Amino acid sequence: MNFKSLALLLTAAAIPQAVVAGPIGYAICQTGCNCLAVACYTGAGFTFGVPIPGSTPAAIMACNAGLGTCMAACAA
């Protein structure tokens, strides 16, 4: 391999590339976010998806905020 080809290859590898995962990648990301939310709810002593009568505990609000952040990252 000559020097010019090597320089071109290294330059291309050093430049950040945009990645588009598509709908399957997006679905996998969303599933991962939901798994983390379930773990968060379980750690707080609650069941994900079950309504809580009265006011929502702070731990659940924190889990929901984390879920929203994770899902926003999937969409970005």
All heavy atoms as a GROMACS GRO file, in nm:
protein
  505
    1MET      N    1   0.085  -0.117   0.000
    1MET     CA    2   0.000   0.000   0.000
    1MET      C    3   0.090   0.123   0.000
    1MET      O    4   0.183   0.132   0.079
    1MET     CB    5  -0.088  -0.002   0.124
    1MET     CG    6  -0.186   0.112   0.132
    1MET     SD    7  -0.288   0.113   0.280
    1MET     CE    8  -0.399  -0.021   0.250
    2ASN      N    9   0.061   0.216  -0.088
    2ASN     CA   10   0.145   0.334  -0.094
    2ASN      C   11   0.102   0.437   0.011
    2ASN      O   12  -0.002   0.426   0.074
    2ASN     CB   13   0.145   0.394  -0.236
    2ASN     CG   14   0.009   0.442  -0.279
    2ASN    OD1   15  -0.075   0.473  -0.196
    2ASN    ND2   16  -0.015   0.447  -0.408
    3PHE      N   17   0.186   0.537   0.030
    3PHE     CA   18   0.164   0.637   0.134
    3PHE      C   19   0.034   0.715   0.113
    3PHE      O   20  -0.037   0.745   0.208
    3PHE     CB   21   0.284   0.732   0.139
    3PHE     CG   22   0.269   0.838   0.244
    3PHE    CD1   23   0.282   0.808   0.378
    3PHE    CD2   24   0.240   0.969   0.208
    3PHE    CE1   25   0.267   0.905   0.474
    3PHE    CE2   26   0.224   1.067   0.303
    3PHE     CZ   27   0.239   1.036   0.438
    4LYS      N   28   0.003   0.748  -0.012
    4LYS     CA   29  -0.117   0.826  -0.041
    4LYS      C   30  -0.244   0.749  -0.003
    4LYS      O   31  -0.336   0.804   0.057
    4LYS     CB   32  -0.119   0.864  -0.190
    4LYS     CG   33  -0.228   0.960  -0.227
    4LYS     CD   34  -0.214   1.001  -0.373
    4LYS     CE   35  -0.317   1.102  -0.411
    4LYS     NZ   36  -0.307   1.143  -0.551
    5SER      N   37  -0.249   0.621  -0.034
    5SER     CA   38  -0.364   0.539   0.002
    5SER      C   39  -0.378   0.526   0.153
    5SER      O   40  -0.487   0.533   0.209
    5SER     CB   41  -0.352   0.400  -0.058
    5SER     OG   42  -0.351   0.407  -0.198
    6LEU      N   43  -0.265   0.508   0.222
    6LEU     CA   44  -0.266   0.496   0.367
    6LEU      C   45  -0.314   0.626   0.432
    6LEU      O   46  -0.395   0.625   0.525
    6LEU     CB   47  -0.127   0.459   0.418
    6LEU     CG   48  -0.114   0.441   0.568
    6LEU    CD1   49  -0.205   0.330   0.616
    6LEU    CD2   50   0.031   0.410   0.605
    7ALA      N   51  -0.266   0.738   0.382
    7ALA     CA   52  -0.308   0.868   0.434
    7ALA      C   53  -0.457   0.890   0.414
    7ALA      O   54  -0.527   0.940   0.503
    7ALA     CB   55  -0.228   0.980   0.369
    8LEU      N   56  -0.509   0.853   0.298
    8LEU     CA   57  -0.652   0.866   0.270
    8LEU      C   58  -0.734   0.778   0.363
    8LEU      O   59  -0.836   0.820   0.418
    8LEU     CB   60  -0.680   0.832   0.124
    8LEU     CG   61  -0.826   0.844   0.080
    8LEU    CD1   62  -0.875   0.987   0.094
    8LEU    CD2   63  -0.840   0.797  -0.063
    9LEU      N   64  -0.688   0.655   0.384
    9LEU     CA   65  -0.759   0.563   0.472
    9LEU      C   66  -0.762   0.614   0.616
    9LEU      O   67  -0.865   0.612   0.682
    9LEU     CB   68  -0.693   0.425   0.466
    9LEU     CG   69  -0.752   0.318   0.556
    9LEU    CD1   70  -0.895   0.286   0.514
    9LEU    CD2   71  -0.667   0.192   0.553
   10LEU      N   72  -0.649   0.662   0.665
   10LEU     CA   73  -0.643   0.714   0.802
   10LEU      C   74  -0.727   0.840   0.818
   10LEU      O   75  -0.791   0.860   0.922
   10LEU     CB   76  -0.498   0.741   0.842
   10LEU     CG   77  -0.411   0.616   0.859
   10LEU    CD1   78  -0.266   0.655   0.887
   10LEU    CD2   79  -0.465   0.527   0.969
   11THR      N   80  -0.728   0.925   0.718
   11THR     CA   81  -0.810   1.047   0.724
   11THR      C   82  -0.958   1.012   0.726
   11THR      O   83  -1.035   1.067   0.806
   11THR     CB   84  -0.780   1.138   0.603
   11THR    OG1   85  -0.641   1.168   0.602
   11THR    CG2   86  -0.861   1.265   0.610
   12ALA      N   87  -1.000   0.919   0.644
   12ALA     CA   88  -1.140   0.877   0.641
   12ALA      C   89  -1.182   0.812   0.773
   12ALA      O   90  -1.294   0.831   0.820
   12ALA     CB   91  -1.164   0.782   0.525
   13ALA      N   92  -1.092   0.737   0.834
   13ALA     CA   93  -1.123   0.671   0.961
   13ALA      C   94  -1.131   0.770   1.076
   13ALA      O   95  -1.202   0.747   1.174
   13ALA     CB   96  -1.019   0.564   0.990
   14ALA      N   97  -1.059   0.881   1.067
   14ALA     CA   98  -1.055   0.978   1.175
   14ALA      C   99  -1.175   1.072   1.175
   14ALA      O  100  -1.208   1.131   1.277
   14ALA     CB  101  -0.926   1.060   1.166
   15ILE      N  102  -1.241   1.086   1.062
   15ILE     CA  103  -1.356   1.177   1.053
   15ILE      C  104  -1.481   1.104   1.103
   15ILE      O  105  -1.513   0.996   1.055
   15ILE     CB  106  -1.377   1.224   0.907
   15ILE    CG1  107  -1.254   1.300   0.860
   15ILE    CG2  108  -1.503   1.309   0.895
   15ILE    CD1  109  -1.257   1.332   0.711
   16PRO      N  110  -1.551   1.163   1.202
   16PRO     CA  111  -1.673   1.098   1.252
   16PRO      C  112  -1.777   1.083   1.141
   16PRO      O  113  -1.799   1.175   1.062
   16PRO     CB  114  -1.724   1.192   1.360
   16PRO     CG  115  -1.614   1.286   1.388
   16PRO     CD  116  -1.523   1.286   1.270
   17GLN      N  117  -1.836   0.969   1.134
   17GLN     CA  118  -1.936   0.941   1.032
   17GLN      C  119  -2.075   0.943   1.095
   17GLN      O  120  -2.093   0.900   1.207
   17GLN     CB  121  -1.910   0.804   0.969
   17GLN     CG  122  -1.773   0.787   0.910
   17GLN     CD  123  -1.750   0.877   0.791
   17GLN    OE1  124  -1.836   0.895   0.708
   17GLN    NE2  125  -1.631   0.934   0.782
   18ALA      N  126  -2.173   0.990   1.022
   18ALA     CA  127  -2.311   0.984   1.068
   18ALA      C  128  -2.361   0.841   1.053
   18ALA      O  129  -2.332   0.773   0.955
   18ALA     CB  130  -2.399   1.078   0.987
   19VAL      N  131  -2.433   0.794   1.153
   19VAL     CA  132  -2.483   0.657   1.151
   19VAL      C  133  -2.635   0.662   1.153
   19VAL      O  134  -2.696   0.729   1.236
   19VAL     CB  135  -2.432   0.577   1.273
   19VAL    CG1  136  -2.491   0.438   1.274
   19VAL    CG2  137  -2.281   0.572   1.272
   20VAL      N  138  -2.696   0.591   1.061
   20VAL     CA  139  -2.841   0.579   1.056
   20VAL      C  140  -2.873   0.432   1.074
   20VAL      O  141  -2.838   0.349   0.991
   20VAL     CB  142  -2.897   0.632   0.923
   20VAL    CG1  143  -3.047   0.616   0.918
   20VAL    CG2  144  -2.858   0.777   0.903
   21ALA      N  145  -2.938   0.400   1.186
   21ALA     CA  146  -2.962   0.259   1.218
   21ALA      C  147  -3.088   0.205   1.154
   21ALA      O  148  -3.100   0.086   1.133
   21ALA     CB  149  -2.969   0.242   1.369
   22GLY      N  150  -3.184   0.290   1.123
   22GLY     CA  151  -3.308   0.244   1.063
   22GLY      C  152  -3.409   0.200   1.167
   22GLY      O  153  -3.386   0.210   1.287
   23PRO      N  154  -3.523   0.151   1.120
   23PRO     CA  155  -3.631   0.119   1.213
   23PRO      C  156  -3.600   0.003   1.309
   23PRO      O  157  -3.645   0.004   1.422
   23PRO     CB  158  -3.748   0.083   1.122
   23PRO     CG  159  -3.693   0.066   0.986
   23PRO     CD  160  -3.560   0.134   0.981
   24ILE      N  161  -3.522  -0.094   1.264
   24ILE     CA  162  -3.489  -0.206   1.353
   24ILE      C  163  -3.398  -0.158   1.466
   24ILE      O  164  -3.419  -0.192   1.583
   24ILE     CB  165  -3.423  -0.322   1.275
   24ILE    CG1  166  -3.516  -0.375   1.166
   24ILE    CG2  167  -3.380  -0.433   1.370
   24ILE    CD1  168  -3.647  -0.433   1.218
   25GLY      N  169  -3.299  -0.077   1.435
   25GLY     CA  170  -3.210  -0.021   1.537
   25GLY      C  171  -3.286   0.067   1.634
   25GLY      O  172  -3.260   0.064   1.755
   26TYR      N  173  -3.380   0.145   1.583
   26TYR     CA  174  -3.463   0.231   1.668
   26TYR      C  175  -3.547   0.145   1.763
   26TYR      O  176  -3.557   0.175   1.883
   26TYR     CB  177  -3.553   0.319   1.581
   26TYR     CG  178  -3.645   0.409   1.659
   26TYR    CD1  179  -3.595   0.521   1.725
   26TYR    CD2  180  -3.780   0.384   1.665
   26TYR    CE1  181  -3.678   0.605   1.796
   26TYR    CE2  182  -3.865   0.467   1.736
   26TYR     CZ  183  -3.814   0.577   1.801
   26TYR     OH  184  -3.897   0.660   1.873
   27ALA      N  185  -3.605   0.038   1.712
   27ALA     CA  186  -3.686  -0.051   1.796
   27ALA      C  187  -3.602  -0.118   1.903
   27ALA      O  188  -3.646  -0.131   2.019
   27ALA     CB  189  -3.756  -0.156   1.710
   28ILE      N  190  -3.481  -0.158   1.870
   28ILE     CA  191  -3.392  -0.220   1.968
   28ILE      C  192  -3.355  -0.119   2.076
   28ILE      O  193  -3.352  -0.152   2.196
   28ILE     CB  194  -3.267  -0.277   1.898
   28ILE    CG1  195  -3.306  -0.398   1.813
   28ILE    CG2  196  -3.159  -0.315   2.000
   28ILE    CD1  197  -3.197  -0.445   1.720
   29CYS      N  198  -3.330   0.004   2.037
   29CYS     CA  199  -3.297   0.109   2.132
   29CYS      C  200  -3.415   0.134   2.227
   29CYS      O  201  -3.397   0.145   2.348
   29CYS     CB  202  -3.259   0.237   2.058
   29CYS     SG  203  -3.199   0.370   2.165
   30GLN      N  204  -3.535   0.144   2.172
   30GLN     CA  205  -3.654   0.166   2.254
   30GLN      C  206  -3.676   0.050   2.352
   30GLN      O  207  -3.712   0.072   2.468
   30GLN     CB  208  -3.778   0.180   2.165
   30GLN     CG  209  -3.779   0.303   2.078
   30GLN     CD  210  -3.813   0.428   2.156
   30GLN    OE1  211  -3.916   0.436   2.219
   30GLN    NE2  212  -3.725   0.525   2.151
   31THR      N  213  -3.652  -0.072   2.307
   31THR     CA  214  -3.666  -0.188   2.394
   31THR      C  215  -3.565  -0.182   2.508
   31THR      O  216  -3.598  -0.212   2.623
   31THR     CB  217  -3.647  -0.318   2.312
   31THR    OG1  218  -3.746  -0.321   2.209
   31THR    CG2  219  -3.660  -0.441   2.399
   32GLY      N  220  -3.444  -0.142   2.477
   32GLY     CA  221  -3.343  -0.126   2.582
   32GLY      C  222  -3.383  -0.022   2.684
   32GLY      O  223  -3.364  -0.041   2.805
   33CYS      N  224  -3.440   0.089   2.638
   33CYS     CA  225  -3.486   0.193   2.730
   33CYS      C  226  -3.595   0.139   2.822
   33CYS      O  227  -3.595   0.166   2.943
   33CYS     CB  228  -3.540   0.313   2.651
   33CYS     SG  229  -3.416   0.406   2.562
   34ASN      N  230  -3.689   0.065   2.764
   34ASN     CA  231  -3.797   0.010   2.846
   34ASN      C  232  -3.745  -0.092   2.947
   34ASN      O  233  -3.795  -0.099   3.060
   34ASN     CB  234  -3.906  -0.051   2.758
   34ASN     CG  235  -3.989   0.056   2.690
   34ASN    OD1  236  -4.015   0.160   2.747
   34ASN    ND2  237  -4.029   0.031   2.568
   35CYS      N  238  -3.645  -0.171   2.909
   35CYS     CA  239  -3.585  -0.266   3.004
   35CYS      C  240  -3.520  -0.193   3.120
   35CYS      O  241  -3.532  -0.236   3.236
   35CYS     CB  242  -3.482  -0.354   2.933
   35CYS     SG  243  -3.554  -0.472   2.820
   36LEU      N  244  -3.452  -0.082   3.091
   36LEU     CA  245  -3.393  -0.003   3.199
   36LEU      C  246  -3.501   0.058   3.288
   36LEU      O  247  -3.483   0.067   3.410
   36LEU     CB  248  -3.303   0.106   3.140
   36LEU     CG  249  -3.177   0.057   3.072
   36LEU    CD1  250  -3.105   0.173   3.005
   36LEU    CD2  251  -3.086  -0.013   3.170
   37ALA      N  252  -3.612   0.102   3.229
   37ALA     CA  253  -3.720   0.158   3.309
   37ALA      C  254  -3.781   0.052   3.400
   37ALA      O  255  -3.811   0.079   3.518
   37ALA     CB  256  -3.828   0.218   3.218
   38VAL      N  257  -3.799  -0.069   3.350
   38VAL     CA  258  -3.851  -0.178   3.432
   38VAL      C  259  -3.756  -0.206   3.549
   38VAL      O  260  -3.799  -0.223   3.663
   38VAL     CB  261  -3.874  -0.305   3.347
   38VAL    CG1  262  -3.901  -0.426   3.435
   38VAL    CG2  263  -3.989  -0.283   3.250
   39ALA      N  264  -3.626  -0.207   3.522
   39ALA     CA  265  -3.528  -0.228   3.628
   39ALA      C  266  -3.532  -0.115   3.730
   39ALA      O  267  -3.520  -0.139   3.851
   39ALA     CB  268  -3.388  -0.241   3.568
   40CYS      N  269  -3.551   0.007   3.684
   40CYS     CA  270  -3.559   0.122   3.774
   40CYS      C  271  -3.682   0.111   3.863
   40CYS      O  272  -3.674   0.130   3.984
   40CYS     CB  273  -3.563   0.251   3.691
   40CYS     SG  274  -3.564   0.402   3.789
   41TYR      N  275  -3.797   0.080   3.803
   41TYR     CA  276  -3.920   0.063   3.880
   41TYR      C  277  -3.905  -0.049   3.984
   41TYR      O  278  -3.944  -0.035   4.099
   41TYR     CB  279  -4.036   0.029   3.788
   41TYR     CG  280  -4.113   0.147   3.735
   41TYR    CD1  281  -4.055   0.240   3.650
   41TYR    CD2  282  -4.247   0.164   3.768
   41TYR    CE1  283  -4.126   0.346   3.600
   41TYR    CE2  284  -4.320   0.272   3.718
   41TYR     CZ  285  -4.258   0.362   3.634
   41TYR     OH  286  -4.329   0.468   3.586
   42THR      N  287  -3.847  -0.160   3.941
   42THR     CA  288  -3.828  -0.275   4.030
   42THR      C  289  -3.736  -0.238   4.146
   42THR      O  290  -3.763  -0.272   4.261
   42THR     CB  291  -3.771  -0.395   3.953
   42THR    OG1  292  -3.861  -0.427   3.847
   42THR    CG2  293  -3.755  -0.516   4.043
   43GLY      N  294  -3.630  -0.166   4.115
   43GLY     CA  295  -3.538  -0.121   4.220
   43GLY      C  296  -3.605  -0.027   4.319
   43GLY      O  297  -3.568  -0.023   4.437
   44ALA      N  298  -3.705   0.047   4.272
   44ALA     CA  299  -3.777   0.139   4.360
   44ALA      C  300  -3.892   0.069   4.434
   44ALA      O  301  -3.959   0.130   4.516
   44ALA     CB  302  -3.831   0.256   4.279
   45GLY      N  303  -3.916  -0.059   4.400
   45GLY     CA  304  -4.021  -0.135   4.468
   45GLY      C  305  -4.158  -0.126   4.403
   45GLY      O  306  -4.259  -0.153   4.469
   46PHE      N  307  -4.162  -0.091   4.275
   46PHE     CA  308  -4.290  -0.079   4.204
   46PHE      C  309  -4.290  -0.169   4.082
   46PHE      O  310  -4.187  -0.224   4.044
   46PHE     CB  311  -4.314   0.066   4.162
   46PHE     CG  312  -4.325   0.161   4.278
   46PHE    CD1  313  -4.215   0.233   4.323
   46PHE    CD2  314  -4.445   0.177   4.345
   46PHE    CE1  315  -4.224   0.320   4.430
   46PHE    CE2  316  -4.455   0.263   4.453
   46PHE     CZ  317  -4.344   0.334   4.495
   47THR      N  318  -4.406  -0.182   4.019
   47THR     CA  319  -4.419  -0.261   3.897
   47THR      C  320  -4.444  -0.166   3.781
   47THR      O  321  -4.537  -0.085   3.785
   47THR     CB  322  -4.536  -0.361   3.909
   47THR    OG1  323  -4.512  -0.444   4.022
   47THR    CG2  324  -4.547  -0.447   3.784
   48PHE      N  325  -4.363  -0.177   3.676
   48PHE     CA  326  -4.376  -0.090   3.560
   48PHE      C  327  -4.509  -0.116   3.490
   48PHE      O  328  -4.547  -0.230   3.465
   48PHE     CB  329  -4.259  -0.120   3.462
   48PHE     CG  330  -4.253  -0.028   3.345
   48PHE    CD1  331  -4.215   0.104   3.360
   48PHE    CD2  332  -4.284  -0.072   3.218
   48PHE    CE1  333  -4.206   0.189   3.252
   48PHE    CE2  334  -4.275   0.012   3.109
   48PHE     CZ  335  -4.237   0.144   3.126
   49GLY      N  336  -4.581  -0.010   3.461
   49GLY     CA  337  -4.707  -0.022   3.388
   49GLY      C  338  -4.830  -0.035   3.477
   49GLY      O  339  -4.942  -0.038   3.426
   50VAL      N  340  -4.812  -0.043   3.608
   50VAL     CA  341  -4.926  -0.055   3.699
   50VAL      C  342  -4.955   0.083   3.756
   50VAL      O  343  -4.867   0.147   3.814
   50VAL     CB  344  -4.895  -0.154   3.812
   50VAL    CG1  345  -5.009  -0.158   3.912
   50VAL    CG2  346  -4.867  -0.292   3.756
   51PRO      N  347  -5.080   0.131   3.741
   51PRO     CA  348  -5.113   0.264   3.794
   51PRO      C  349  -5.103   0.271   3.946
   51PRO      O  350  -5.133   0.174   4.015
   51PRO     CB  351  -5.257   0.287   3.748
   51PRO     CG  352  -5.301   0.165   3.678
   51PRO     CD  353  -5.190   0.067   3.675
   52ILE      N  354  -5.059   0.384   3.995
   52ILE     CA  355  -5.046   0.405   4.139
   52ILE      C  356  -5.152   0.506   4.182
   52ILE      O  357  -5.155   0.619   4.131
   52ILE     CB  358  -4.906   0.460   4.172
   52ILE    CG1  359  -4.799   0.362   4.126
   52ILE    CG2  360  -4.893   0.488   4.321
   52ILE    CD1  361  -4.659   0.418   4.129
   53PRO      N  362  -5.242   0.466   4.273
   53PRO     CA  363  -5.344   0.560   4.319
   53PRO      C  364  -5.280   0.674   4.400
   53PRO      O  365  -5.183   0.652   4.471
   53PRO     CB  366  -5.437   0.476   4.405
   53PRO     CG  367  -5.366   0.349   4.434
   53PRO     CD  368  -5.255   0.336   4.334
   54GLY      N  369  -5.334   0.792   4.386
   54GLY     CA  370  -5.280   0.906   4.460
   54GLY      C  371  -5.166   0.972   4.386
   54GLY      O  372  -5.155   0.965   4.264
   55SER      N  373  -5.078   1.034   4.463
   55SER     CA  374  -4.966   1.105   4.401
   55SER      C  375  -4.855   1.008   4.360
   55SER      O  376  -4.837   0.903   4.420
   55SER     CB  377  -4.911   1.210   4.498
   55SER     OG  378  -4.858   1.145   4.612
   56THR      N  379  -4.780   1.047   4.260
   56THR     CA  380  -4.672   0.963   4.208
   56THR      C  381  -4.546   0.984   4.292
   56THR      O  382  -4.504   1.098   4.311
   56THR     CB  383  -4.643   0.999   4.062
   56THR    OG1  384  -4.763   0.989   3.988
   56THR    CG2  385  -4.540   0.906   4.002
   57PRO      N  386  -4.486   0.875   4.342
   57PRO     CA  387  -4.362   0.889   4.422
   57PRO      C  388  -4.247   0.949   4.341
   57PRO      O  389  -4.241   0.935   4.218
   57PRO     CB  390  -4.330   0.745   4.462
   57PRO     CG  391  -4.456   0.668   4.443
   57PRO     CD  392  -4.531   0.737   4.334
   58ALA      N  393  -4.155   1.014   4.411
   58ALA     CA  394  -4.041   1.079   4.346
   58ALA      C  395  -3.954   0.978   4.270
   58ALA      O  396  -3.900   1.010   4.164
   58ALA     CB  397  -3.958   1.152   4.449
   59ALA      N  398  -3.942   0.856   4.322
   59ALA     CA  399  -3.860   0.755   4.254
   59ALA      C  400  -3.918   0.722   4.117
   59ALA      O  401  -3.843   0.705   4.020
   59ALA     CB  402  -3.851   0.629   4.339
   60ILE      N  403  -4.049   0.714   4.107
   60ILE     CA  404  -4.115   0.686   3.979
   60ILE      C  405  -4.095   0.802   3.883
   60ILE      O  406  -4.072   0.783   3.764
   60ILE     CB  407  -4.264   0.653   3.999
   60ILE    CG1  408  -4.279   0.528   4.086
   60ILE    CG2  409  -4.335   0.638   3.867
   60ILE    CD1  410  -4.213   0.405   4.032
   61MET      N  411  -4.104   0.923   3.935
   61MET     CA  412  -4.083   1.041   3.850
   61MET      C  413  -3.939   1.040   3.795
   61MET      O  414  -3.917   1.074   3.678
   61MET     CB  415  -4.109   1.169   3.929
   61MET     CG  416  -4.252   1.184   3.976
   61MET     SD  417  -4.370   1.190   3.841
   61MET     CE  418  -4.344   1.355   3.783
   62ALA      N  419  -3.842   1.000   3.876
   62ALA     CA  420  -3.703   0.993   3.830
   62ALA      C  421  -3.686   0.884   3.724
   62ALA      O  422  -3.616   0.904   3.624
   62ALA     CB  423  -3.610   0.967   3.948
   63CYS      N  424  -3.753   0.770   3.744
   63CYS     CA  425  -3.747   0.663   3.644
   63CYS      C  426  -3.808   0.710   3.512
   63CYS      O  427  -3.753   0.682   3.405
   63CYS     CB  428  -3.823   0.539   3.693
   63CYS     SG  429  -3.746   0.452   3.830
   64ASN      N  430  -3.920   0.780   3.520
   64ASN     CA  431  -3.985   0.830   3.399
   64ASN      C  432  -3.899   0.934   3.327
   64ASN      O  433  -3.895   0.937   3.204
   64ASN     CB  434  -4.123   0.889   3.433
   64ASN     CG  435  -4.224   0.782   3.468
   64ASN    OD1  436  -4.204   0.666   3.438
   64ASN    ND2  437  -4.332   0.822   3.531
   65ALA      N  438  -3.831   1.018   3.404
   65ALA     CA  439  -3.742   1.118   3.343
   65ALA      C  440  -3.627   1.049   3.271
   65ALA      O  441  -3.590   1.087   3.159
   65ALA     CB  442  -3.689   1.213   3.450
   66GLY      N  443  -3.572   0.944   3.333
   66GLY     CA  444  -3.464   0.869   3.269
   66GLY      C  445  -3.512   0.799   3.143
   66GLY      O  446  -3.442   0.794   3.042
   67LEU      N  447  -3.634   0.745   3.148
   67LEU     CA  448  -3.692   0.679   3.031
   67LEU      C  449  -3.710   0.778   2.917
   67LEU      O  450  -3.677   0.749   2.802
   67LEU     CB  451  -3.826   0.614   3.068
   67LEU     CG  452  -3.903   0.545   2.955
   67LEU    CD1  453  -3.821   0.432   2.896
   67LEU    CD2  454  -4.036   0.494   3.007
   68GLY      N  455  -3.759   0.895   2.949
   68GLY     CA  456  -3.778   0.998   2.846
   68GLY      C  457  -3.646   1.041   2.783
   68GLY      O  458  -3.637   1.058   2.661
   69THR      N  459  -3.542   1.056   2.865
   69THR     CA  460  -3.412   1.093   2.814
   69THR      C  461  -3.355   0.985   2.723
   69THR      O  462  -3.300   1.013   2.616
   69THR     CB  463  -3.316   1.119   2.931
   69THR    OG1  464  -3.370   1.222   3.013
   69THR    CG2  465  -3.178   1.160   2.882
   70CYS      N  466  -3.370   0.860   2.765
   70CYS     CA  467  -3.320   0.747   2.686
   70CYS      C  468  -3.393   0.739   2.551
   70CYS      O  469  -3.329   0.724   2.447
   70CYS     CB  470  -3.339   0.618   2.765
   70CYS     SG  471  -3.272   0.470   2.685
   71MET      N  472  -3.524   0.754   2.553
   71MET     CA  473  -3.600   0.746   2.428
   71MET      C  474  -3.570   0.862   2.336
   71MET      O  475  -3.569   0.846   2.214
   71MET     CB  476  -3.748   0.734   2.459
   71MET     CG  477  -3.785   0.600   2.516
   71MET     SD  478  -3.962   0.575   2.518
   71MET     CE  479  -3.969   0.402   2.562
   72ALA      N  480  -3.545   0.979   2.394
   72ALA     CA  481  -3.506   1.094   2.312
   72ALA      C  482  -3.371   1.069   2.244
   72ALA      O  483  -3.351   1.108   2.129
   72ALA     CB  484  -3.500   1.221   2.397
   73ALA      N  485  -3.282   1.001   2.316
   73ALA     CA  486  -3.152   0.968   2.257
   73ALA      C  487  -3.168   0.870   2.141
   73ALA      O  488  -3.093   0.875   2.043
   73ALA     CB  489  -3.059   0.912   2.364
   74CYS      N  490  -3.265   0.780   2.151
   74CYS     CA  491  -3.290   0.686   2.042
   74CYS      C  492  -3.338   0.760   1.917
   74CYS      O  493  -3.304   0.722   1.805
   74CYS     CB  494  -3.398   0.584   2.082
   74CYS     SG  495  -3.348   0.466   2.208
   75ALA      N  496  -3.418   0.862   1.939
   75ALA     CA  497  -3.476   0.936   1.826
   75ALA      C  498  -3.376   1.031   1.762
   75ALA      O  499  -3.393   1.072   1.648
   75ALA     CB  500  -3.599   1.012   1.872
   76ALA      N  501  -3.271   1.067   1.836
   76ALA     CA  502  -3.173   1.164   1.785
   76ALA      C  503  -3.082   1.104   1.682
   76ALA      O  504  -3.065   0.990   1.665
   76ALA     CB  505  -3.090   1.220   1.899
   0.00000   0.00000   0.00000
